[in-house]
Amino acid sequence: MIPQNKDELLGAINSTFDKLLKDLRSVPLSTVDECCMEGHAQGTRMSIANLTAYLVGWNELVLKWLDRSVAGEAIDFPETGFKWNELGRLAQKFYRDYQDVPFLPLVQRLEAAKARIVTSIQARSNDDLYGRCWYGKWTMGRMIQLNTSSPYSNARVRLRKGIKAQSLLCLIPSQ
């Protein structure tokens, strides 16, 4: 279901994030750097740490968009120096940006970024989020959802598939 208002957006973000976080916290630290999943760029592999870095990168990018919007500054979607058809290259940048951050602090950084996004959403009205186009035909709420709860869901599927490939799925709760 695609959120249509502020409450649904917050619900989608919190629900998908909570499930993902539970899975991330269940991963044995000894496995987080193994390239066990298909990467975000075609023909690449990534680790659970890379996946987490990718999510941190996108969450912090959403925060940058929201901060620039509040300041009345132009937003260079998706990111300065990148076009929408270069998201694989952007993912590689996120992997590099956080490669020296240990896994547990990386997960904490993801939690902090998600919390800031939630706070930012709570500070806005439903009209701010869904009452007008913000980027092209997309509302602010839809852009936030496309770059938070949707990637959380996708990441959880990738994570569980990667864990299964490592024969560690028995360590992850079923829900």
Backbone as JSON Lines, residues from 0, in Angstrom:
{"i":0,"aa":"M","n":[0.83,-1.19,0.0],"ca":[0.0,0.0,0.0],"c":[0.88,1.25,0.0]}
{"i":1,"aa":"I","n":[0.57,2.16,-0.86],"ca":[1.31,3.42,-0.94],"c":[0.65,4.43,0.01]}
{"i":2,"aa":"P","n":[1.43,4.97,0.94],"ca":[0.85,5.95,1.87],"c":[0.24,7.14,1.13]}
{"i":3,"aa":"Q","n":[-0.91,7.58,1.63],"ca":[-1.62,8.7,1.02],"c":[-1.68,9.91,1.92]}
{"i":4,"aa":"N","n":[-1.19,9.76,3.17],"ca":[-1.21,10.88,4.1],"c":[-0.09,10.71,5.12]}
{"i":5,"aa":"K","n":[0.05,11.71,5.96],"ca":[1.13,11.75,6.95],"c":[1.11,10.54,7.88]}
{"i":6,"aa":"D","n":[-0.04,10.19,8.41],"ca":[-0.12,9.06,9.34],"c":[0.27,7.74,8.66]}
{"i":7,"aa":"E","n":[-0.2,7.54,7.45],"ca":[0.15,6.33,6.71],"c":[1.65,6.3,6.39]}
{"i":8,"aa":"L","n":[2.21,7.45,6.06],"ca":[3.65,7.53,5.78],"c":[4.46,7.16,7.02]}
{"i":9,"aa":"L","n":[4.11,7.75,8.15],"ca":[4.81,7.42,9.39],"c":[4.65,5.94,9.74]}
{"i":10,"aa":"G","n":[3.46,5.42,9.55],"ca":[3.23,4.0,9.81],"c":[4.07,3.1,8.93]}
{"i":11,"aa":"A","n":[4.15,3.44,7.63],"ca":[4.94,2.64,6.69],"c":[6.42,2.69,7.05]}
{"i":12,"aa":"I","n":[6.93,3.87,7.35],"ca":[8.34,4.01,7.69],"c":[8.65,3.24,8.97]}
{"i":13,"aa":"N","n":[7.85,3.44,10.0],"ca":[8.13,2.78,11.28],"c":[7.99,1.27,11.19]}
{"i":14,"aa":"S","n":[6.98,0.8,10.52],"ca":[6.74,-0.65,10.41],"c":[7.86,-1.34,9.63]}
{"i":15,"aa":"T","n":[8.19,-0.81,8.47],"ca":[9.22,-1.47,7.65],"c":[10.59,-1.36,8.31]}
{"i":16,"aa":"F","n":[10.86,-0.22,8.94],"ca":[12.15,-0.04,9.6],"c":[12.3,-0.99,10.79]}
{"i":17,"aa":"D","n":[11.26,-1.12,11.58],"ca":[11.33,-1.99,12.76],"c":[11.66,-3.43,12.37]}
{"i":18,"aa":"K","n":[11.03,-3.93,11.31],"ca":[11.3,-5.29,10.84],"c":[12.74,-5.42,10.34]}
{"i":19,"aa":"L","n":[13.17,-4.42,9.57],"ca":[14.54,-4.45,9.06],"c":[15.55,-4.39,10.2]}
{"i":20,"aa":"L","n":[15.33,-3.51,11.14],"ca":[16.26,-3.36,12.26],"c":[16.37,-4.65,13.07]}
{"i":21,"aa":"K","n":[15.26,-5.31,13.28],"ca":[15.26,-6.58,14.0],"c":[16.17,-7.59,13.27]}
{"i":22,"aa":"D","n":[16.05,-7.65,11.95],"ca":[16.9,-8.55,11.18],"c":[18.36,-8.13,11.23]}
{"i":23,"aa":"L","n":[18.63,-6.84,11.09],"ca":[20.02,-6.36,11.13],"c":[20.67,-6.7,12.47]}
{"i":24,"aa":"R","n":[19.93,-6.54,13.53],"ca":[20.47,-6.81,14.87],"c":[20.71,-8.3,15.11]}
{"i":25,"aa":"S","n":[20.07,-9.14,14.32],"ca":[20.21,-10.58,14.48],"c":[21.38,-11.17,13.69]}
{"i":26,"aa":"V","n":[21.98,-10.39,12.84],"ca":[23.06,-10.89,11.99],"c":[24.34,-11.05,12.81]}
{"i":27,"aa":"P","n":[24.97,-12.21,12.74],"ca":[26.26,-12.38,13.44],"c":[27.29,-11.39,12.89]}
{"i":28,"aa":"L","n":[27.96,-10.68,13.76],"ca":[28.94,-9.68,13.33],"c":[30.03,-10.28,12.46]}
{"i":29,"aa":"S","n":[30.33,-11.53,12.65],"ca":[31.38,-12.18,11.86],"c":[31.02,-12.31,10.38]}
{"i":30,"aa":"T","n":[29.75,-12.06,10.03],"ca":[29.31,-12.23,8.64],"c":[29.01,-10.93,7.9]}
{"i":31,"aa":"V","n":[29.04,-9.79,8.59],"ca":[28.53,-8.56,7.98],"c":[29.36,-8.04,6.81]}
{"i":32,"aa":"D","n":[30.6,-8.47,6.7],"ca":[31.45,-8.0,5.6],"c":[31.56,-8.98,4.44]}
{"i":33,"aa":"E","n":[30.88,-10.12,4.54],"ca":[30.89,-11.09,3.45],"c":[29.98,-10.61,2.33]}
{"i":34,"aa":"C","n":[30.47,-10.63,1.11],"ca":[29.67,-10.2,-0.05],"c":[28.73,-11.33,-0.46]}
{"i":35,"aa":"C","n":[27.58,-11.36,0.18],"ca":[26.64,-12.47,0.03],"c":[25.39,-12.1,-0.76]}
{"i":36,"aa":"M","n":[25.31,-10.85,-1.24],"ca":[24.1,-10.4,-1.92],"c":[24.45,-9.71,-3.23]}
{"i":37,"aa":"E","n":[23.47,-9.72,-4.12],"ca":[23.6,-8.96,-5.36],"c":[23.67,-7.48,-5.0]}
{"i":38,"aa":"G","n":[24.63,-6.78,-5.58],"ca":[24.8,-5.36,-5.3],"c":[23.77,-4.5,-6.0]}
{"i":39,"aa":"H","n":[23.81,-3.22,-5.71],"ca":[22.87,-2.27,-6.31],"c":[23.25,-1.9,-7.73]}
{"i":40,"aa":"A","n":[24.52,-2.08,-8.09],"ca":[24.95,-1.86,-9.47],"c":[25.03,-3.23,-10.15]}
{"i":41,"aa":"Q","n":[24.58,-3.29,-11.39],"ca":[24.54,-4.56,-12.12],"c":[25.9,-5.23,-12.12]}
{"i":42,"aa":"G","n":[25.89,-6.53,-11.82],"ca":[27.11,-7.31,-11.86],"c":[28.0,-7.17,-10.63]}
{"i":43,"aa":"T","n":[27.5,-6.55,-9.56],"ca":[28.31,-6.38,-8.35],"c":[27.71,-7.19,-7.21]}
{"i":44,"aa":"R","n":[28.53,-7.4,-6.19],"ca":[28.11,-8.07,-4.97],"c":[28.28,-7.09,-3.82]}
{"i":45,"aa":"M","n":[27.5,-7.29,-2.78],"ca":[27.62,-6.43,-1.61],"c":[27.47,-7.24,-0.34]}
{"i":46,"aa":"S","n":[27.94,-6.64,0.72],"ca":[27.84,-7.23,2.04],"c":[26.65,-6.64,2.79]}
{"i":47,"aa":"I","n":[26.36,-7.19,3.95],"ca":[25.32,-6.64,4.81],"c":[25.73,-5.25,5.28]}
{"i":48,"aa":"A","n":[27.01,-5.06,5.52],"ca":[27.51,-3.72,5.89],"c":[27.3,-2.74,4.73]}
{"i":49,"aa":"N","n":[27.54,-3.18,3.48],"ca":[27.29,-2.32,2.32],"c":[25.82,-1.95,2.22]}
{"i":50,"aa":"L","n":[24.95,-2.92,2.44],"ca":[23.51,-2.67,2.39],"c":[23.11,-1.63,3.43]}
{"i":51,"aa":"T","n":[23.68,-1.76,4.6],"ca":[23.38,-0.8,5.67],"c":[23.92,0.58,5.31]}
{"i":52,"aa":"A","n":[25.12,0.63,4.73],"ca":[25.7,1.91,4.28],"c":[24.81,2.56,3.22]}
{"i":53,"aa":"Y","n":[24.28,1.75,2.33],"ca":[23.38,2.24,1.29],"c":[22.15,2.91,1.92]}
{"i":54,"aa":"L","n":[21.58,2.26,2.92],"ca":[20.41,2.82,3.59],"c":[20.75,4.1,4.35]}
{"i":55,"aa":"V","n":[21.9,4.12,5.01],"ca":[22.34,5.34,5.69],"c":[22.5,6.45,4.66]}
{"i":56,"aa":"G","n":[23.15,6.14,3.55],"ca":[23.35,7.14,2.5],"c":[22.05,7.73,2.02]}
{"i":57,"aa":"W","n":[21.05,6.89,1.74],"ca":[19.77,7.38,1.26],"c":[19.02,8.16,2.34]}
{"i":58,"aa":"N","n":[19.06,7.67,3.58],"ca":[18.38,8.4,4.66],"c":[18.99,9.77,4.84]}
{"i":59,"aa":"E","n":[20.3,9.85,4.83],"ca":[20.96,11.14,5.0],"c":[20.73,12.04,3.79]}
{"i":60,"aa":"L","n":[20.57,11.45,2.63],"ca":[20.25,12.22,1.44],"c":[18.84,12.81,1.54]}
{"i":61,"aa":"V","n":[17.89,12.02,2.01],"ca":[16.52,12.52,2.23],"c":[16.56,13.68,3.22]}
{"i":62,"aa":"L","n":[17.34,13.54,4.27],"ca":[17.47,14.63,5.25],"c":[18.06,15.88,4.61]}
{"i":63,"aa":"K","n":[19.01,15.7,3.73],"ca":[19.6,16.84,3.01],"c":[18.52,17.53,2.17]}
{"i":64,"aa":"W","n":[17.7,16.75,1.47],"ca":[16.6,17.33,0.69],"c":[15.67,18.14,1.58]}
{"i":65,"aa":"L","n":[15.29,17.55,2.71],"ca":[14.34,18.2,3.61],"c":[14.94,19.47,4.22]}
{"i":66,"aa":"D","n":[16.21,19.41,4.6],"ca":[16.88,20.59,5.15],"c":[16.97,21.71,4.11]}
{"i":67,"aa":"R","n":[17.3,21.35,2.88],"ca":[17.39,22.36,1.81],"c":[16.01,22.95,1.51]}
{"i":68,"aa":"S","n":[14.99,22.12,1.57],"ca":[13.63,22.6,1.33],"c":[13.23,23.62,2.39]}
{"i":69,"aa":"V","n":[13.52,23.33,3.66],"ca":[13.2,24.26,4.75],"c":[13.95,25.57,4.57]}
{"i":70,"aa":"A","n":[15.2,25.47,4.11],"ca":[16.02,26.67,3.93],"c":[15.68,27.42,2.65]}
{"i":71,"aa":"G","n":[14.76,26.88,1.84],"ca":[14.39,27.53,0.59],"c":[15.45,27.41,-0.49]}
{"i":72,"aa":"E","n":[16.33,26.43,-0.33],"ca":[17.43,26.23,-1.3],"c":[17.03,25.2,-2.34]}
{"i":73,"aa":"A","n":[17.66,25.3,-3.5],"ca":[17.41,24.33,-4.58],"c":[17.91,22.96,-4.16]}
{"i":74,"aa":"I","n":[17.2,21.94,-4.61],"ca":[17.58,20.56,-4.32],"c":[18.02,19.92,-5.62]}
{"i":75,"aa":"D","n":[19.19,19.33,-5.6],"ca":[19.75,18.67,-6.77],"c":[19.43,17.17,-6.68]}
{"i":76,"aa":"F","n":[18.23,16.81,-7.16],"ca":[17.8,15.41,-7.1],"c":[18.53,14.57,-8.13]}
{"i":77,"aa":"P","n":[18.92,13.33,-7.85],"ca":[18.88,12.75,-6.52],"c":[20.01,13.25,-5.63]}
{"i":78,"aa":"E","n":[21.16,13.54,-6.24],"ca":[22.31,14.05,-5.49],"c":[23.2,14.8,-6.47]}
{"i":79,"aa":"T","n":[23.92,15.77,-5.97],"ca":[24.82,16.54,-6.82],"c":[25.8,15.6,-7.51]}
{"i":80,"aa":"G","n":[25.86,15.7,-8.83],"ca":[26.77,14.87,-9.61],"c":[26.19,13.54,-10.05]}
{"i":81,"aa":"F","n":[24.94,13.28,-9.7],"ca":[24.29,12.01,-10.07],"c":[22.94,12.28,-10.7]}
{"i":82,"aa":"K","n":[22.6,11.43,-11.67],"ca":[21.28,11.46,-12.29],"c":[20.52,10.22,-11.82]}
{"i":83,"aa":"W","n":[19.22,10.22,-12.0],"ca":[18.4,9.09,-11.56],"c":[18.81,7.79,-12.22]}
{"i":84,"aa":"N","n":[19.37,7.85,-13.43],"ca":[19.79,6.62,-14.11],"c":[21.2,6.18,-13.68]}
{"i":85,"aa":"E","n":[21.75,6.82,-12.65],"ca":[23.08,6.47,-12.14],"c":[23.03,6.03,-10.67]}
{"i":86,"aa":"L","n":[21.92,5.42,-10.28],"ca":[21.76,5.05,-8.88],"c":[22.71,3.93,-8.45]}
{"i":87,"aa":"G","n":[23.12,3.09,-9.37],"ca":[24.12,2.08,-9.05],"c":[25.45,2.73,-8.67]}
{"i":88,"aa":"R","n":[25.82,3.76,-9.39],"ca":[27.05,4.51,-9.08],"c":[26.9,5.24,-7.75]}
{"i":89,"aa":"L","n":[25.71,5.77,-7.47],"ca":[25.47,6.42,-6.19],"c":[25.56,5.4,-5.05]}
{"i":90,"aa":"A","n":[25.04,4.21,-5.26],"ca":[25.14,3.16,-4.24],"c":[26.61,2.85,-3.94]}
{"i":91,"aa":"Q","n":[27.43,2.77,-4.98],"ca":[28.86,2.51,-4.79],"c":[29.5,3.63,-3.96]}
{"i":92,"aa":"K","n":[29.06,4.86,-4.18],"ca":[29.56,5.99,-3.4],"c":[29.19,5.82,-1.93]}
{"i":93,"aa":"F","n":[27.94,5.42,-1.67],"ca":[27.51,5.2,-0.29],"c":[28.34,4.1,0.37]}
{"i":94,"aa":"Y","n":[28.61,3.02,-0.35],"ca":[29.44,1.95,0.21],"c":[30.8,2.52,0.64]}
{"i":95,"aa":"R","n":[31.41,3.33,-0.25],"ca":[32.73,3.92,0.05],"c":[32.65,4.92,1.2]}
{"i":96,"aa":"D","n":[31.59,5.73,1.21],"ca":[31.45,6.76,2.24],"c":[31.49,6.17,3.65]}
{"i":97,"aa":"Y","n":[30.96,4.98,3.82],"ca":[30.82,4.4,5.16],"c":[31.65,3.15,5.36]}
{"i":98,"aa":"Q","n":[32.58,2.88,4.46],"ca":[33.35,1.64,4.54],"c":[34.2,1.53,5.81]}
{"i":99,"aa":"D","n":[34.57,2.65,6.4],"ca":[35.4,2.62,7.6],"c":[34.6,2.71,8.9]}
{"i":100,"aa":"V","n":[33.28,2.73,8.77],"ca":[32.43,2.78,9.96],"c":[32.1,1.35,10.37]}
{"i":101,"aa":"P","n":[32.44,0.95,11.59],"ca":[32.09,-0.41,12.03],"c":[30.58,-0.64,11.97]}
{"i":102,"aa":"F","n":[30.19,-1.9,11.84],"ca":[28.8,-2.24,11.59],"c":[27.84,-1.71,12.65]}
{"i":103,"aa":"L","n":[28.1,-1.94,13.92],"ca":[27.15,-1.5,14.95],"c":[26.97,0.02,14.97]}
{"i":104,"aa":"P","n":[28.03,0.81,14.9],"ca":[27.83,2.27,14.79],"c":[27.12,2.67,13.49]}
{"i":105,"aa":"L","n":[27.31,1.88,12.43],"ca":[26.61,2.15,11.17],"c":[25.11,1.94,11.34]}
{"i":106,"aa":"V","n":[24.74,0.87,12.03],"ca":[23.33,0.62,12.3],"c":[22.76,1.74,13.19]}
{"i":107,"aa":"Q","n":[23.54,2.18,14.15],"ca":[23.09,3.29,15.02],"c":[22.92,4.57,14.21]}
{"i":108,"aa":"R","n":[23.79,4.78,13.25],"ca":[23.67,5.97,12.39],"c":[22.39,5.89,11.55]}
{"i":109,"aa":"L","n":[22.07,4.68,11.09],"ca":[20.83,4.48,10.34],"c":[19.63,4.77,11.23]}
{"i":110,"aa":"E","n":[19.66,4.27,12.46],"ca":[18.56,4.53,13.4],"c":[18.4,6.03,13.64]}
{"i":111,"aa":"A","n":[19.51,6.74,13.8],"ca":[19.46,8.18,14.07],"c":[18.9,8.94,12.86]}
{"i":112,"aa":"A","n":[19.32,8.56,11.66],"ca":[18.83,9.23,10.46],"c":[17.33,8.98,10.28]}
{"i":113,"aa":"K","n":[16.9,7.75,10.5],"ca":[15.48,7.43,10.4],"c":[14.69,8.24,11.42]}
{"i":114,"aa":"A","n":[15.21,8.35,12.64],"ca":[14.52,9.12,13.68],"c":[14.4,10.59,13.29]}
{"i":115,"aa":"R","n":[15.44,11.15,12.69],"ca":[15.38,12.54,12.23],"c":[14.35,12.71,11.11]}
{"i":116,"aa":"I","n":[14.26,11.72,10.22],"ca":[13.26,11.78,9.15],"c":[11.86,11.78,9.76]}
{"i":117,"aa":"V","n":[11.62,10.9,10.71],"ca":[10.32,10.83,11.38],"c":[9.99,12.17,12.04]}
{"i":118,"aa":"T","n":[10.96,12.74,12.74],"ca":[10.76,14.04,13.39],"c":[10.43,15.12,12.36]}
{"i":119,"aa":"S","n":[11.11,15.08,11.23],"ca":[10.87,16.06,10.16],"c":[9.46,15.9,9.59]}
{"i":120,"aa":"I","n":[9.03,14.66,9.41],"ca":[7.68,14.41,8.92],"c":[6.65,14.91,9.93]}
{"i":121,"aa":"Q","n":[6.88,14.61,11.2],"ca":[5.94,15.02,12.25],"c":[5.8,16.54,12.32]}
{"i":122,"aa":"A","n":[6.85,17.26,11.95],"ca":[6.83,18.73,12.01],"c":[6.09,19.35,10.82]}
{"i":123,"aa":"R","n":[5.74,18.53,9.84],"ca":[5.07,19.03,8.65],"c":[3.58,18.68,8.69]}
{"i":124,"aa":"S","n":[2.81,19.48,7.98],"ca":[1.38,19.2,7.88],"c":[1.15,18.17,6.77]}
{"i":125,"aa":"N","n":[-0.03,17.59,6.8],"ca":[-0.41,16.67,5.74],"c":[-0.39,17.39,4.39]}
{"i":126,"aa":"D","n":[-0.8,18.66,4.38],"ca":[-0.78,19.44,3.14],"c":[0.66,19.64,2.64]}
{"i":127,"aa":"D","n":[1.61,19.9,3.56],"ca":[3.02,20.03,3.15],"c":[3.5,18.75,2.48]}
{"i":128,"aa":"L","n":[3.09,17.63,3.03],"ca":[3.58,16.33,2.55],"c":[2.86,15.84,1.3]}
{"i":129,"aa":"Y","n":[1.55,16.1,1.21],"ca":[0.77,15.49,0.13],"c":[-0.1,16.48,-0.65]}
{"i":130,"aa":"G","n":[-0.04,17.75,-0.31],"ca":[-0.93,18.71,-0.93],"c":[-0.47,19.31,-2.24]}
{"i":131,"aa":"R","n":[0.8,19.09,-2.59],"ca":[1.32,19.69,-3.82],"c":[2.52,18.89,-4.31]}
{"i":132,"aa":"C","n":[2.83,19.08,-5.56],"ca":[4.01,18.43,-6.13],"c":[5.26,19.09,-5.56]}
{"i":133,"aa":"W","n":[6.25,18.27,-5.3],"ca":[7.51,18.75,-4.72],"c":[8.66,18.54,-5.69]}
{"i":134,"aa":"Y","n":[8.66,17.39,-6.35],"ca":[9.67,17.08,-7.36],"c":[8.94,16.45,-8.54]}
{"i":135,"aa":"G","n":[8.9,17.17,-9.66],"ca":[8.14,16.68,-10.8],"c":[6.69,16.46,-10.4]}
{"i":136,"aa":"K","n":[6.2,15.26,-10.64],"ca":[4.81,14.94,-10.29],"c":[4.67,14.39,-8.88]}
{"i":137,"aa":"W","n":[5.79,14.24,-8.17],"ca":[5.79,13.59,-6.87],"c":[5.64,14.58,-5.72]}
{"i":138,"aa":"T","n":[4.81,14.21,-4.75],"ca":[4.68,15.01,-3.53],"c":[5.89,14.74,-2.63]}
{"i":139,"aa":"M","n":[6.08,15.59,-1.64],"ca":[7.15,15.39,-0.68],"c":[6.97,14.05,0.04]}
{"i":140,"aa":"G","n":[5.74,13.75,0.45],"ca":[5.48,12.49,1.14],"c":[5.84,11.28,0.29]}
{"i":141,"aa":"R","n":[5.5,11.34,-0.98],"ca":[5.81,10.21,-1.87],"c":[7.31,10.09,-2.08]}
{"i":142,"aa":"M","n":[8.01,11.2,-2.22],"ca":[9.47,11.14,-2.39],"c":[10.13,10.58,-1.13]}
{"i":143,"aa":"I","n":[9.63,10.96,0.03],"ca":[10.18,10.41,1.27],"c":[9.93,8.91,1.31]}
{"i":144,"aa":"Q","n":[8.71,8.5,1.01],"ca":[8.36,7.07,1.03],"c":[9.21,6.27,0.04]}
{"i":145,"aa":"L","n":[9.37,6.8,-1.16],"ca":[10.15,6.1,-2.19],"c":[11.6,5.9,-1.78]}
{"i":146,"aa":"N","n":[12.07,6.72,-0.85],"ca":[13.48,6.68,-0.48],"c":[13.72,6.29,0.98]}
{"i":147,"aa":"T","n":[12.65,5.81,1.65],"ca":[12.79,5.31,3.02],"c":[12.09,3.96,3.15]}
{"i":148,"aa":"S","n":[10.78,3.95,3.3],"ca":[10.1,2.68,3.57],"c":[10.23,1.68,2.42]}
{"i":149,"aa":"S","n":[10.21,2.15,1.19],"ca":[10.4,1.22,0.07],"c":[11.79,0.58,0.09]}
{"i":150,"aa":"P","n":[12.87,1.37,0.24],"ca":[14.18,0.73,0.36],"c":[14.33,-0.15,1.6]}
{"i":151,"aa":"Y","n":[13.67,0.21,2.7],"ca":[13.73,-0.66,3.88],"c":[13.16,-2.04,3.55]}
{"i":152,"aa":"S","n":[12.02,-2.06,2.87],"ca":[11.4,-3.34,2.49],"c":[12.29,-4.11,1.54]}
{"i":153,"aa":"N","n":[12.81,-3.42,0.54],"ca":[13.7,-4.06,-0.43],"c":[14.95,-4.59,0.27]}
{"i":154,"aa":"A","n":[15.5,-3.81,1.17],"ca":[16.72,-4.22,1.88],"c":[16.45,-5.46,2.72]}
{"i":155,"aa":"R","n":[15.29,-5.53,3.33],"ca":[14.95,-6.68,4.16],"c":[14.89,-7.95,3.31]}
{"i":156,"aa":"V","n":[14.3,-7.85,2.13],"ca":[14.25,-9.0,1.22],"c":[15.67,-9.41,0.83]}
{"i":157,"aa":"R","n":[16.5,-8.45,0.46],"ca":[17.9,-8.75,0.09],"c":[18.66,-9.35,1.27]}
{"i":158,"aa":"L","n":[18.46,-8.77,2.43],"ca":[19.15,-9.23,3.63],"c":[18.79,-10.68,3.94]}
{"i":159,"aa":"R","n":[17.52,-10.99,3.92],"ca":[17.08,-12.35,4.24],"c":[17.58,-13.33,3.18]}
{"i":160,"aa":"K","n":[17.6,-12.91,1.93],"ca":[18.1,-13.76,0.85],"c":[19.61,-13.99,1.04]}
{"i":161,"aa":"G","n":[20.34,-12.93,1.39],"ca":[21.77,-13.06,1.62],"c":[22.08,-13.93,2.81]}
{"i":162,"aa":"I","n":[21.3,-13.78,3.86],"ca":[21.49,-14.61,5.05],"c":[21.2,-16.07,4.73]}
{"i":163,"aa":"K","n":[20.16,-16.28,3.95],"ca":[19.83,-17.66,3.55],"c":[20.99,-18.25,2.75]}
{"i":164,"aa":"A","n":[21.56,-17.45,1.87],"ca":[22.7,-17.92,1.07],"c":[23.88,-18.28,1.97]}
{"i":165,"aa":"Q","n":[24.0,-17.62,3.1],"ca":[25.07,-17.92,4.05],"c":[24.68,-19.03,5.01]}
{"i":166,"aa":"S","n":[23.47,-19.59,4.82],"ca":[22.94,-20.63,5.7],"c":[22.78,-20.14,7.13]}
{"i":167,"aa":"L","n":[22.43,-18.88,7.28],"ca":[22.25,-18.3,8.61],"c":[20.8,-17.95,8.88]}
{"i":168,"aa":"L","n":[19.91,-18.27,7.96],"ca":[18.51,-17.86,8.11],"c":[17.89,-18.38,9.4]}
{"i":169,"aa":"C","n":[18.38,-19.52,9.87],"ca":[17.82,-20.06,11.11],"c":[18.07,-19.13,12.29]}
{"i":170,"aa":"L","n":[19.0,-18.19,12.14],"ca":[19.31,-17.26,13.22],"c":[18.38,-16.06,13.23]}
{"i":171,"aa":"I","n":[17.63,-15.87,12.14],"ca":[16.76,-14.69,12.01],"c":[15.31,-15.1,12.3]}
{"i":172,"aa":"P","n":[14.63,-14.37,13.17],"ca":[13.21,-14.68,13.45],"c":[12.37,-14.6,12.18]}
{"i":173,"aa":"S","n":[11.31,-15.39,12.1],"ca":[10.49,-15.45,10.89],"c":[9.71,-14.17,10.64]}
{"i":174,"aa":"Q","n":[9.34,-13.42,11.64],"ca":[8.64,-12.15,11.45],"c":[9.34,-11.1,12.23]}
